[in-house]
Amino acid sequence: MKKIPLLLIALFMCSFTVKEPVSAPPRDKQDLLDYFQETGNHLLKSIDGLNNQQMQFKPAEDKWSINQCLEHIILTEKLLFGMAKKVIEQPANPERKKEIKTTDEEIISMMTDRSKKAQAPEAAVPGDTYASTSEAVAAFKEHRKVLTEYIRSTPENLRDHVTDSPMGPVDAYQFLLFTAAHCSRHTLQIEEVKVQPAYPSSD
């Protein structure tokens, strides 16, 4: 159980510089679902049509390939979703909402600020799990389907479930928002890989 808090700390510590959000901050459940759709679409568009050389290309020995970025997104979303469900399954504590100081806008801004880097926790380090890009994409889509269906169907008010984090108290809505924004962060990383001078051509 100790690995989960450490994972959360590592992910939250990836950025603490607030900048203007890249898209309008979600406000209710449908907005959250729309944001998951938006980030998923951007990821899939960024890797659409890439060949194996392009997927495996690493800008440097200590940098991730696009394939590794994709696997990291999948691993992390599964871990974070499991953590979010535990928060939601706890008794509601709306009396703690007044303790929340971090805004939705700040979560999106911090996660999409690529000027701040962090080392991924061991549980989220990619390990060539998938035999092909299509297999990884299928895994991403399947998990997103499970995740968004849970958000859509839960009767719980996500704002009424507050938990502690390295950023201070956050609600379950923000926890899930963080998950979607994490995908956006690494989609930006994928785009950084694609503009490297040595990046393979599509020929």
MODELLER restraints for C-alpha pairs under 7 A, 6 or more apart:
rsr = mdl.restraints
at = mdl.atoms
rsr.add(forms.Gaussian(group=physical.xy_distance, feature=features.Distance(at['CA:7:A'], at['CA:121:A']), mean=5.70, stdev=0.5))
rsr.add(forms.Gaussian(group=physical.xy_distance, feature=features.Distance(at['CA:9:A'], at['CA:166:A']), mean=5.91, stdev=0.5))
rsr.add(forms.Gaussian(group=physical.xy_distance, feature=features.Distance(at['CA:10:A'], at['CA:120:A']), mean=6.75, stdev=0.5))
rsr.add(forms.Gaussian(group=physical.xy_distance, feature=features.Distance(at['CA:10:A'], at['CA:121:A']), mean=6.42, stdev=0.5))
rsr.add(forms.Gaussian(group=physical.xy_distance, feature=features.Distance(at['CA:12:A'], at['CA:166:A']), mean=6.71, stdev=0.5))
rsr.add(forms.Gaussian(group=physical.xy_distance, feature=features.Distance(at['CA:14:A'], at['CA:116:A']), mean=5.96, stdev=0.5))
rsr.add(forms.Gaussian(group=physical.xy_distance, feature=features.Distance(at['CA:14:A'], at['CA:117:A']), mean=5.42, stdev=0.5))
rsr.add(forms.Gaussian(group=physical.xy_distance, feature=features.Distance(at['CA:14:A'], at['CA:118:A']), mean=4.78, stdev=0.5))
rsr.add(forms.Gaussian(group=physical.xy_distance, feature=features.Distance(at['CA:15:A'], at['CA:110:A']), mean=5.16, stdev=0.5))
rsr.add(forms.Gaussian(group=physical.xy_distance, feature=features.Distance(at['CA:15:A'], at['CA:111:A']), mean=6.24, stdev=0.5))
rsr.add(forms.Gaussian(group=physical.xy_distance, feature=features.Distance(at['CA:15:A'], at['CA:113:A']), mean=6.55, stdev=0.5))
rsr.add(forms.Gaussian(group=physical.xy_distance, feature=features.Distance(at['CA:15:A'], at['CA:116:A']), mean=5.06, stdev=0.5))
rsr.add(forms.Gaussian(group=physical.xy_distance, feature=features.Distance(at['CA:15:A'], at['CA:117:A']), mean=6.95, stdev=0.5))
rsr.add(forms.Gaussian(group=physical.xy_distance, feature=features.Distance(at['CA:16:A'], at['CA:110:A']), mean=5.56, stdev=0.5))
rsr.add(forms.Gaussian(group=physical.xy_distance, feature=features.Distance(at['CA:17:A'], at['CA:110:A']), mean=5.77, stdev=0.5))
rsr.add(forms.Gaussian(group=physical.xy_distance, feature=features.Distance(at['CA:18:A'], at['CA:106:A']), mean=5.89, stdev=0.5))
rsr.add(forms.Gaussian(group=physical.xy_distance, feature=features.Distance(at['CA:18:A'], at['CA:109:A']), mean=5.39, stdev=0.5))
rsr.add(forms.Gaussian(group=physical.xy_distance, feature=features.Distance(at['CA:18:A'], at['CA:110:A']), mean=5.34, stdev=0.5))
rsr.add(forms.Gaussian(group=physical.xy_distance, feature=features.Distance(at['CA:19:A'], at['CA:109:A']), mean=5.24, stdev=0.5))
rsr.add(forms.Gaussian(group=physical.xy_distance, feature=features.Distance(at['CA:20:A'], at['CA:109:A']), mean=6.04, stdev=0.5))
rsr.add(forms.Gaussian(group=physical.xy_distance, feature=features.Distance(at['CA:21:A'], at['CA:105:A']), mean=6.12, stdev=0.5))
rsr.add(forms.Gaussian(group=physical.xy_distance, feature=features.Distance(at['CA:21:A'], at['CA:108:A']), mean=5.92, stdev=0.5))
rsr.add(forms.Gaussian(group=physical.xy_distance, feature=features.Distance(at['CA:21:A'], at['CA:109:A']), mean=4.74, stdev=0.5))
rsr.add(forms.Gaussian(group=physical.xy_distance, feature=features.Distance(at['CA:25:A'], at['CA:104:A']), mean=6.12, stdev=0.5))
rsr.add(forms.Gaussian(group=physical.xy_distance, feature=features.Distance(at['CA:25:A'], at['CA:105:A']), mean=5.50, stdev=0.5))
rsr.add(forms.Gaussian(group=physical.xy_distance, feature=features.Distance(at['CA:26:A'], at['CA:32:A']), mean=5.42, stdev=0.5))
rsr.add(forms.Gaussian(group=physical.xy_distance, feature=features.Distance(at['CA:26:A'], at['CA:35:A']), mean=7.00, stdev=0.5))
rsr.add(forms.Gaussian(group=physical.xy_distance, feature=features.Distance(at['CA:32:A'], at['CA:177:A']), mean=6.72, stdev=0.5))
rsr.add(forms.Gaussian(group=physical.xy_distance, feature=features.Distance(at['CA:33:A'], at['CA:148:A']), mean=6.45, stdev=0.5))
rsr.add(forms.Gaussian(group=physical.xy_distance, feature=features.Distance(at['CA:35:A'], at['CA:180:A']), mean=6.96, stdev=0.5))
rsr.add(forms.Gaussian(group=physical.xy_distance, feature=features.Distance(at['CA:36:A'], at['CA:180:A']), mean=5.46, stdev=0.5))
rsr.add(forms.Gaussian(group=physical.xy_distance, feature=features.Distance(at['CA:39:A'], at['CA:180:A']), mean=6.47, stdev=0.5))
rsr.add(forms.Gaussian(group=physical.xy_distance, feature=features.Distance(at['CA:39:A'], at['CA:183:A']), mean=6.35, stdev=0.5))
rsr.add(forms.Gaussian(group=physical.xy_distance, feature=features.Distance(at['CA:39:A'], at['CA:184:A']), mean=5.56, stdev=0.5))
rsr.add(forms.Gaussian(group=physical.xy_distance, feature=features.Distance(at['CA:43:A'], at['CA:187:A']), mean=5.40, stdev=0.5))
rsr.add(forms.Gaussian(group=physical.xy_distance, feature=features.Distance(at['CA:51:A'], at['CA:202:A']), mean=6.73, stdev=0.5))
rsr.add(forms.Gaussian(group=physical.xy_distance, feature=features.Distance(at['CA:53:A'], at['CA:200:A']), mean=6.55, stdev=0.5))
rsr.add(forms.Gaussian(group=physical.xy_distance, feature=features.Distance(at['CA:54:A'], at['CA:199:A']), mean=6.78, stdev=0.5))
rsr.add(forms.Gaussian(group=physical.xy_distance, feature=features.Distance(at['CA:54:A'], at['CA:200:A']), mean=5.60, stdev=0.5))
rsr.add(forms.Gaussian(group=physical.xy_distance, feature=features.Distance(at['CA:55:A'], at['CA:65:A']), mean=6.38, stdev=0.5))
rsr.add(forms.Gaussian(group=physical.xy_distance, feature=features.Distance(at['CA:55:A'], at['CA:66:A']), mean=5.00, stdev=0.5))
rsr.add(forms.Gaussian(group=physical.xy_distance, feature=features.Distance(at['CA:55:A'], at['CA:67:A']), mean=5.07, stdev=0.5))
rsr.add(forms.Gaussian(group=physical.xy_distance, feature=features.Distance(at['CA:56:A'], at['CA:65:A']), mean=5.33, stdev=0.5))
rsr.add(forms.Gaussian(group=physical.xy_distance, feature=features.Distance(at['CA:56:A'], at['CA:66:A']), mean=6.41, stdev=0.5))
rsr.add(forms.Gaussian(group=physical.xy_distance, feature=features.Distance(at['CA:56:A'], at['CA:67:A']), mean=5.90, stdev=0.5))
rsr.add(forms.Gaussian(group=physical.xy_distance, feature=features.Distance(at['CA:57:A'], at['CA:65:A']), mean=5.29, stdev=0.5))
rsr.add(forms.Gaussian(group=physical.xy_distance, feature=features.Distance(at['CA:57:A'], at['CA:199:A']), mean=6.72, stdev=0.5))
rsr.add(forms.Gaussian(group=physical.xy_distance, feature=features.Distance(at['CA:58:A'], at['CA:64:A']), mean=5.71, stdev=0.5))
rsr.add(forms.Gaussian(group=physical.xy_distance, feature=features.Distance(at['CA:58:A'], at['CA:65:A']), mean=4.49, stdev=0.5))
rsr.add(forms.Gaussian(group=physical.xy_distance, feature=features.Distance(at['CA:59:A'], at['CA:193:A']), mean=6.44, stdev=0.5))
rsr.add(forms.Gaussian(group=physical.xy_distance, feature=features.Distance(at['CA:59:A'], at['CA:196:A']), mean=6.78, stdev=0.5))
rsr.add(forms.Gaussian(group=physical.xy_distance, feature=features.Distance(at['CA:66:A'], at['CA:190:A']), mean=5.55, stdev=0.5))
rsr.add(forms.Gaussian(group=physical.xy_distance, feature=features.Distance(at['CA:68:A'], at['CA:126:A']), mean=5.50, stdev=0.5))
rsr.add(forms.Gaussian(group=physical.xy_distance, feature=features.Distance(at['CA:69:A'], at['CA:186:A']), mean=6.37, stdev=0.5))
rsr.add(forms.Gaussian(group=physical.xy_distance, feature=features.Distance(at['CA:69:A'], at['CA:190:A']), mean=6.94, stdev=0.5))
rsr.add(forms.Gaussian(group=physical.xy_distance, feature=features.Distance(at['CA:71:A'], at['CA:126:A']), mean=5.56, stdev=0.5))
rsr.add(forms.Gaussian(group=physical.xy_distance, feature=features.Distance(at['CA:71:A'], at['CA:136:A']), mean=6.93, stdev=0.5))
rsr.add(forms.Gaussian(group=physical.xy_distance, feature=features.Distance(at['CA:72:A'], at['CA:124:A']), mean=5.77, stdev=0.5))
rsr.add(forms.Gaussian(group=physical.xy_distance, feature=features.Distance(at['CA:72:A'], at['CA:125:A']), mean=6.10, stdev=0.5))
rsr.add(forms.Gaussian(group=physical.xy_distance, feature=features.Distance(at['CA:72:A'], at['CA:126:A']), mean=5.28, stdev=0.5))
rsr.add(forms.Gaussian(group=physical.xy_distance, feature=features.Distance(at['CA:73:A'], at['CA:183:A']), mean=5.91, stdev=0.5))
rsr.add(forms.Gaussian(group=physical.xy_distance, feature=features.Distance(at['CA:74:A'], at['CA:140:A']), mean=5.79, stdev=0.5))
rsr.add(forms.Gaussian(group=physical.xy_distance, feature=features.Distance(at['CA:75:A'], at['CA:124:A']), mean=5.53, stdev=0.5))
rsr.add(forms.Gaussian(group=physical.xy_distance, feature=features.Distance(at['CA:76:A'], at['CA:124:A']), mean=5.61, stdev=0.5))
rsr.add(forms.Gaussian(group=physical.xy_distance, feature=features.Distance(at['CA:77:A'], at['CA:179:A']), mean=6.13, stdev=0.5))
rsr.add(forms.Gaussian(group=physical.xy_distance, feature=features.Distance(at['CA:80:A'], at['CA:179:A']), mean=6.45, stdev=0.5))
rsr.add(forms.Gaussian(group=physical.xy_distance, feature=features.Distance(at['CA:84:A'], at['CA:172:A']), mean=6.27, stdev=0.5))
rsr.add(forms.Gaussian(group=physical.xy_distance, feature=features.Distance(at['CA:84:A'], at['CA:175:A']), mean=6.31, stdev=0.5))
rsr.add(forms.Gaussian(group=physical.xy_distance, feature=features.Distance(at['CA:84:A'], at['CA:176:A']), mean=6.68, stdev=0.5))
rsr.add(forms.Gaussian(group=physical.xy_distance, feature=features.Distance(at['CA:87:A'], at['CA:161:A']), mean=6.56, stdev=0.5))
rsr.add(forms.Gaussian(group=physical.xy_distance, feature=features.Distance(at['CA:87:A'], at['CA:163:A']), mean=6.79, stdev=0.5))
rsr.add(forms.Gaussian(group=physical.xy_distance, feature=features.Distance(at['CA:87:A'], at['CA:172:A']), mean=6.51, stdev=0.5))
rsr.add(forms.Gaussian(group=physical.xy_distance, feature=features.Distance(at['CA:88:A'], at['CA:158:A']), mean=6.97, stdev=0.5))
rsr.add(forms.Gaussian(group=physical.xy_distance, feature=features.Distance(at['CA:88:A'], at['CA:161:A']), mean=5.92, stdev=0.5))
rsr.add(forms.Gaussian(group=physical.xy_distance, feature=features.Distance(at['CA:88:A'], at['CA:172:A']), mean=6.41, stdev=0.5))
rsr.add(forms.Gaussian(group=physical.xy_distance, feature=features.Distance(at['CA:92:A'], at['CA:160:A']), mean=5.45, stdev=0.5))
rsr.add(forms.Gaussian(group=physical.xy_distance, feature=features.Distance(at['CA:92:A'], at['CA:161:A']), mean=4.89, stdev=0.5))
rsr.add(forms.Gaussian(group=physical.xy_distance, feature=features.Distance(at['CA:93:A'], at['CA:160:A']), mean=5.79, stdev=0.5))
rsr.add(forms.Gaussian(group=physical.xy_distance, feature=features.Distance(at['CA:93:A'], at['CA:161:A']), mean=5.56, stdev=0.5))
rsr.add(forms.Gaussian(group=physical.xy_distance, feature=features.Distance(at['CA:93:A'], at['CA:162:A']), mean=6.29, stdev=0.5))
rsr.add(forms.Gaussian(group=physical.xy_distance, feature=features.Distance(at['CA:94:A'], at['CA:160:A']), mean=4.41, stdev=0.5))
rsr.add(forms.Gaussian(group=physical.xy_distance, feature=features.Distance(at['CA:94:A'], at['CA:161:A']), mean=6.45, stdev=0.5))
rsr.add(forms.Gaussian(group=physical.xy_distance, feature=features.Distance(at['CA:96:A'], at['CA:162:A']), mean=6.35, stdev=0.5))
rsr.add(forms.Gaussian(group=physical.xy_distance, feature=features.Distance(at['CA:97:A'], at['CA:162:A']), mean=6.63, stdev=0.5))
rsr.add(forms.Gaussian(group=physical.xy_distance, feature=features.Distance(at['CA:99:A'], at['CA:169:A']), mean=6.32, stdev=0.5))
rsr.add(forms.Gaussian(group=physical.xy_distance, feature=features.Distance(at['CA:100:A'], at['CA:168:A']), mean=7.00, stdev=0.5))
rsr.add(forms.Gaussian(group=physical.xy_distance, feature=features.Distance(at['CA:100:A'], at['CA:169:A']), mean=5.08, stdev=0.5))
rsr.add(forms.Gaussian(group=physical.xy_distance, feature=features.Distance(at['CA:100:A'], at['CA:170:A']), mean=5.74, stdev=0.5))
rsr.add(forms.Gaussian(group=physical.xy_distance, feature=features.Distance(at['CA:104:A'], at['CA:174:A']), mean=6.40, stdev=0.5))
rsr.add(forms.Gaussian(group=physical.xy_distance, feature=features.Distance(at['CA:107:A'], at['CA:178:A']), mean=6.27, stdev=0.5))
rsr.add(forms.Gaussian(group=physical.xy_distance, feature=features.Distance(at['CA:108:A'], at['CA:178:A']), mean=6.97, stdev=0.5))
rsr.add(forms.Gaussian(group=physical.xy_distance, feature=features.Distance(at['CA:108:A'], at['CA:181:A']), mean=5.71, stdev=0.5))
rsr.add(forms.Gaussian(group=physical.xy_distance, feature=features.Distance(at['CA:111:A'], at['CA:181:A']), mean=5.89, stdev=0.5))
rsr.add(forms.Gaussian(group=physical.xy_distance, feature=features.Distance(at['CA:111:A'], at['CA:182:A']), mean=5.98, stdev=0.5))
rsr.add(forms.Gaussian(group=physical.xy_distance, feature=features.Distance(at['CA:111:A'], at['CA:185:A']), mean=5.90, stdev=0.5))
rsr.add(forms.Gaussian(group=physical.xy_distance, feature=features.Distance(at['CA:112:A'], at['CA:181:A']), mean=6.82, stdev=0.5))
rsr.add(forms.Gaussian(group=physical.xy_distance, feature=features.Distance(at['CA:112:A'], at['CA:184:A']), mean=6.52, stdev=0.5))
rsr.add(forms.Gaussian(group=physical.xy_distance, feature=features.Distance(at['CA:112:A'], at['CA:185:A']), mean=4.71, stdev=0.5))
rsr.add(forms.Gaussian(group=physical.xy_distance, feature=features.Distance(at['CA:114:A'], at['CA:185:A']), mean=6.99, stdev=0.5))
rsr.add(forms.Gaussian(group=physical.xy_distance, feature=features.Distance(at['CA:130:A'], at['CA:136:A']), mean=5.64, stdev=0.5))
rsr.add(forms.Gaussian(group=physical.xy_distance, feature=features.Distance(at['CA:158:A'], at['CA:171:A']), mean=6.75, stdev=0.5))
rsr.add(forms.Gaussian(group=physical.xy_distance, feature=features.Distance(at['CA:158:A'], at['CA:172:A']), mean=5.07, stdev=0.5))
rsr.add(forms.Gaussian(group=physical.xy_distance, feature=features.Distance(at['CA:158:A'], at['CA:173:A']), mean=4.97, stdev=0.5))
rsr.add(forms.Gaussian(group=physical.xy_distance, feature=features.Distance(at['CA:159:A'], at['CA:171:A']), mean=5.38, stdev=0.5))
rsr.add(forms.Gaussian(group=physical.xy_distance, feature=features.Distance(at['CA:159:A'], at['CA:172:A']), mean=6.13, stdev=0.5))
rsr.add(forms.Gaussian(group=physical.xy_distance, feature=features.Distance(at['CA:159:A'], at['CA:173:A']), mean=5.74, stdev=0.5))
rsr.add(forms.Gaussian(group=physical.xy_distance, feature=features.Distance(at['CA:160:A'], at['CA:171:A']), mean=6.85, stdev=0.5))
rsr.add(forms.Gaussian(group=physical.xy_distance, feature=features.Distance(at['CA:161:A'], at['CA:171:A']), mean=5.41, stdev=0.5))
rsr.add(forms.Gaussian(group=physical.xy_distance, feature=features.Distance(at['CA:161:A'], at['CA:172:A']), mean=5.57, stdev=0.5))
rsr.add(forms.Gaussian(group=physical.xy_distance, feature=features.Distance(at['CA:162:A'], at['CA:169:A']), mean=6.44, stdev=0.5))
rsr.add(forms.Gaussian(group=physical.xy_distance, feature=features.Distance(at['CA:162:A'], at['CA:170:A']), mean=5.56, stdev=0.5))
rsr.add(forms.Gaussian(group=physical.xy_distance, feature=features.Distance(at['CA:162:A'], at['CA:171:A']), mean=4.12, stdev=0.5))
rsr.add(forms.Gaussian(group=physical.xy_distance, feature=features.Distance(at['CA:162:A'], at['CA:172:A']), mean=6.25, stdev=0.5))
rsr.add(forms.Gaussian(group=physical.xy_distance, feature=features.Distance(at['CA:163:A'], at['CA:169:A']), mean=5.48, stdev=0.5))
rsr.add(forms.Gaussian(group=physical.xy_distance, feature=features.Distance(at['CA:163:A'], at['CA:170:A']), mean=5.64, stdev=0.5))
rsr.add(forms.Gaussian(group=physical.xy_distance, feature=features.Distance(at['CA:163:A'], at['CA:171:A']), mean=6.08, stdev=0.5))
rsr.add(forms.Gaussian(group=physical.xy_distance, feature=features.Distance(at['CA:164:A'], at['CA:170:A']), mean=6.28, stdev=0.5))
